[in-house]
């Protein structure tokens, strides 16, 4: 008897009803529990998805957010150039 067959028979003897323990069979996808969930954050899954709370035509998405992202990109580039200048000794610091 092969070692794999021994392990399969031990699992089946414990009462495992999963058919994926049979030799040569493909794994079976896990099934969702039928009863109520008891995880600490199960209330998050029960809450219905309400979608986006801000409409797609909002000025926040069309005007403000792109300007803020662009400004942060320019500021980041300026800080990187300043740091490179200090490291290379081009910009005197202190």
VEXVEXBA-637641 format. One record per residue (C-alpha): x, z, y; residue in three letters. Coordinates in pm, whole numbers, plus 32768, in hexadecimal, padded with zeros to 4 digits. Layout:
XZYALA
...
END
This chain:
800080008000UNK
808D7FA08153UNK
80C780A78265UNK
7FCF7FF28348UNK
7EC1800B8241UNK
7F0281818218UNK
7EDA81BA838FUNK
7D9C80EC8396UNK
7D0881B28275UNK
7D6482FD831FUNK
7CB78292845FUNK
7B84822083A0UNK
7B80836882DFUNK
7B6A84288427UNK
7A268372846FUNK
7A9E827A8574UNK
798981788588UNK
7A5980798646UNK
7A767F3B8576UNK
7BC07EE4861DUNK
7C727FCB8526UNK
7C2C7ED6840BUNK
7D587E0883A0UNK
7D687CB28442UNK
7C4D7CE68539UNK
7C6A7CB286ADUNK
7C4E7DDC879EUNK
7AF17E27881AUNK
7AB97E63898DUNK
7A697FC889EEUNK
78FE80128A2AUNK
787880D38B53UNK
77F6822F8B03UNK
768082388ACFUNK
764E83948B5EUNK
768384188CBEUNK
77E884108D38UNK
7896855E8D62UNK
79C984FA8E28UNK
7A0A85AB8F73UNK
79D9846A9039UNK
78B483D78F7BUNK
77DD83EE90B3UNK
78B282D59147UNK
784881E89034UNK
76D882429057UNK
76D481F991CAUNK
764D809D920AUNK
77307FAB92BCUNK
769F7F639412UNK
77967E4D9463UNK
78407E3795B4UNK
77B67F1896C1UNK
78347E3197D3UNK
77A27CD597F2UNK
788D7BAC97D1UNK
78427B3A9937UNK
78B47C8699C8UNK
79AB7C749AEDUNK
7A7C7D759A34UNK
7ACF7C759926UNK
7ADC7B3F9A02UNK
7B957BC39B35UNK
7C1C7D269B26UNK
7CB07D3499C9UNK
7D7E7BF099E3UNK
7E077C5B9B36UNK
7E667DB49AB2UNK
7F117D20997FUNK
7FCF7C239A53UNK
803D7D329B49UNK
80BA7E0F9A2FUNK
817C7CE9999EUNK
82237CA19AECUNK
82767E129B1AUNK
83097E2499BCUNK
83E07CEE99F9UNK
845B7D7F9B45UNK
84B97ECA9AA2UNK
85737E18998AUNK
86377D479A86UNK
86867E7E9B54UNK
86FF7F399A1DUNK
87D67E0F99B8UNK
886A7E039B17UNK
88C17F759B09UNK
89607F5499B1UNK
8A2D7E249A1DUNK
8A987ED09B5FUNK
89EF7DD29C44UNK
88FD7ED19CD3UNK
89A680139D4AUNK
88F081459CCDUNK
894B82929D71UNK
END
